[in-house]
Amino acid sequence: MARKRILLFVNVLIVVFLCNFVYAEKNMCDVPDIGTISPGDYKTSLSLTHYWQGSFGGVNDKNSDRISGLYDFDICYLLGAKKHSEGLGDYALLEISTQSSFGHGVTDSKVGSFFNLNEGVKGDYAFIIDKLFVEFTSFDRLLTIDIGKIDSIDYFDHSAVANEYKDQFYAYPLVQTDNIPFPSKGLGVRVQYDPSPFWYAEAYIGDAKASSRETGFNTTFGDDPEYFSIGEIGIRPGFSEKRGTYRFMLWHESEDKAYLDGSSKTKRNNTGIAVSFDQQLTEKLTGFFRYGWAGDKVNEEKNFCSYGGEIVGLFESRKNDVFGIGYAHGLRSYEGLPSTDAREIDLIETYYKIKINKNMEISPDIQVVMHPGGLKSESPAIVFGLRSRMKF
């Protein structure tokens, strides 16, 4: 009964607070009209993101608060540029991204959530080069190609209001479609065809065994390489001059995956579909919706959906602050699932981002986790969080 009341309450809130259109910061290397820049120009970005999270309830209440953080430094270097008589002009650039991380969060050891409650928690490691690739365009940016050590999440399954764990939602299922098996940052190629403002198409293939802490040559070109590929078609209709994007995806994994029923059988080709929509409703209102399907023989999560939104300027005196709320729901596979475990998994998250100035923001956050530990009998757990971010 308590679970149903909470779900009813959050659904009402989501309808009320569907929100303003805010683009995420996945790609920092946007190149303006050629002529305003020249080869040799470069751009740097530094960000420091810290999280504190504590839990009430769940599988372990003892010492249930954790601190974690990320430090990111990125460089974009313009290798070449060619100005066209009309249009933006083509370019080639090099991007190098480095990252350092500390902390392990509260997700598994404390709360027992099936979902990842904080995508910003990466563990402990010193600075690594986690992305290094070349991007170039052709035919006045009709085609864009990225090749090198890249992150497929930077380009696929996006959302205007639920896409960036550093300044939007913390939890992974409100950042990406939870049952798409995106690999870690690794060697790959991405191609985008963007013929008009109305639609685009893109595709990627890369190392399915990638690790952001390694170069990836051994796994990409080894004796038994395995690949992850994804294609996406996006439509940008602009209803009544309101921005929106409707993305349709098909993904494929070539690696062997064991059946969940405990048998010795494996499946070589794993395929799924997903959609991700966001739509501006009024000058201040935008919402998002995601859905993903994967085969239940080898994937723990058969169906997934999430929806919610943001509102910018909830209070008249705080026009740059952002309030967000989202709900994620997963349906686990029956295969190999103990009868005591909950098949349906649910997460509610809400945050309020306070813009201190153009370089600093803080975001209090609350998450409600249903069935912690995967147990039907377990009461919901509450996770409180506070994120601070500085960017230069």
Residue, then its C-alpha position, 0 to 999 in steps of 0.5 A: m500500500a505504501r508503495k502504491r501511494i508513493l507511486l501515485f504521488v510522484n506521478v501527480l508531481i511529474v504531470v504538474f512539474l513537466c519542465n523547461f528545455v535545458y540541453a545537457e553538456k555531453n559534447m563540449c567541442d561545439v565548433p561555431d561558424i568557420g571564419t570566427i575560429s582558425p586552426g590552432d585555436y583550442k578550448t579547455s574545460l575543467s570541472l570538479t564535481h563532489y557528491w555526498q549521499g546518505s541512506f535511511g532504510g535499505v539493507n544496511d543502515k550502519n555508516s550509510d553516508r558516503i562522499s565521492g567525486l570527479y575531476d575532469f579536464d578536457i582539451c579541444y584542439l582545432l586541427g583544420a578548418k575550411k570555410h564555405s561560401e555558404g553554411l558553417g564550414d567543415y573542420a577537424l579537431l582533436e579532443i583529449s579528456t582526462q578524469s580522476s575519481f574517488g569514492h564508491g557511493v551507497t548503491d550496492s553495499k548500503v541500499g541494495s538497489f538494482f539501479n545505479l543510484n549515482e552515475g558519478v561514482k566511479g571508484d578510486y583512480a588517479f588521472i587517466i586519459d579516458k577519451l582521445f579521438v579525432e572528429f571531422t566533418s564533410f560536405d558542410r557538416l552533412l557528415t560528422i565522423d568520430i574515430g578513436k577512444i570515445d564514449s558512445i553515451d556522448y552521442f546516443d540515447h540523449s535527452a534534453v532534460a535527463n542526460e547528464y549526471k553532473d548537473q541533472f539527475y544522479a541515477y543512471p536510469l534517469v540519465q540513459t535507458d537502463n537496459i541498453p548495454f553501453p560499453s565503457k569508453g573505448l576504441g570505436v567509430r561513430v558516423q552522423y548524417d545530418p541533412s536537415p533541421f528536421w531529422y538525422a541518423e547516426a551509427y556507432i561500432g566499438d569495443a564491447k570489452a572496453s575499459s576507460r582505464e586502458t587503451g583498448f587495443n588488446t580487446t579491440f584487435g585481439d584473438d576474440p574481439e567483441y563489438f557493440s553497435i547502435g543506430e539511431i534516427g532522430i526527428r525534430p518536428g518543432f511543434s508550434e515552434k516548441r523544440g523536441t527530439y524523438r529518437f529511435m534506436l536499435w542496438h546489437e552485442s556480438e559477445d557471448k552471454a550466458y543464459l540466466d536460467g543457469s544452464s550452460k547455453t550461451k547466446r552470441n547475438n544480443t539485440g534490443i530496441a529503445v526510444s528517447f523523447d523530449q518535448q518542450l510544451t510551453e516556454k518553461l515546460t519540457g518533459f522526457f520519456r524513455y523505453g527500452w526492450a531486451g530479450d529476457k533469456v540473457n538480459e536481467e532487465k527485459n523492459f525499462c521505462s522512465y519519464g519526468g521533467e524539469i522546470v527552470g525558474l520555479f521561483e520568480s526570484r530564482k530564474n536560473d535554478v532548476f527543479g527536476i523530478g523523474y520516475a524509472h521502472g524496470l521489469r526483470s527477467y523471470e529467468g533465474l530470478p528467485s521467487t522471493d525477489a521483486r520482479e518490478i523495480d522502481l526508483i523516484e528521484t527529485y533534485y533542485k539545482i541552485k545556480i550560485n554563479k556561472n561557475m558554481e552550482i549545488s544540487p540537493d537530491i532525494q531518491v526513493v528506492m522500492h524493494p531494496g535488496g531485491l526483496k518484495s518484503e523490504s520497505p522503501a529506502i530513502v537516499f539523500g544527496l548533495r552535489s556541488r559542481m564548479k566548472f571553468 
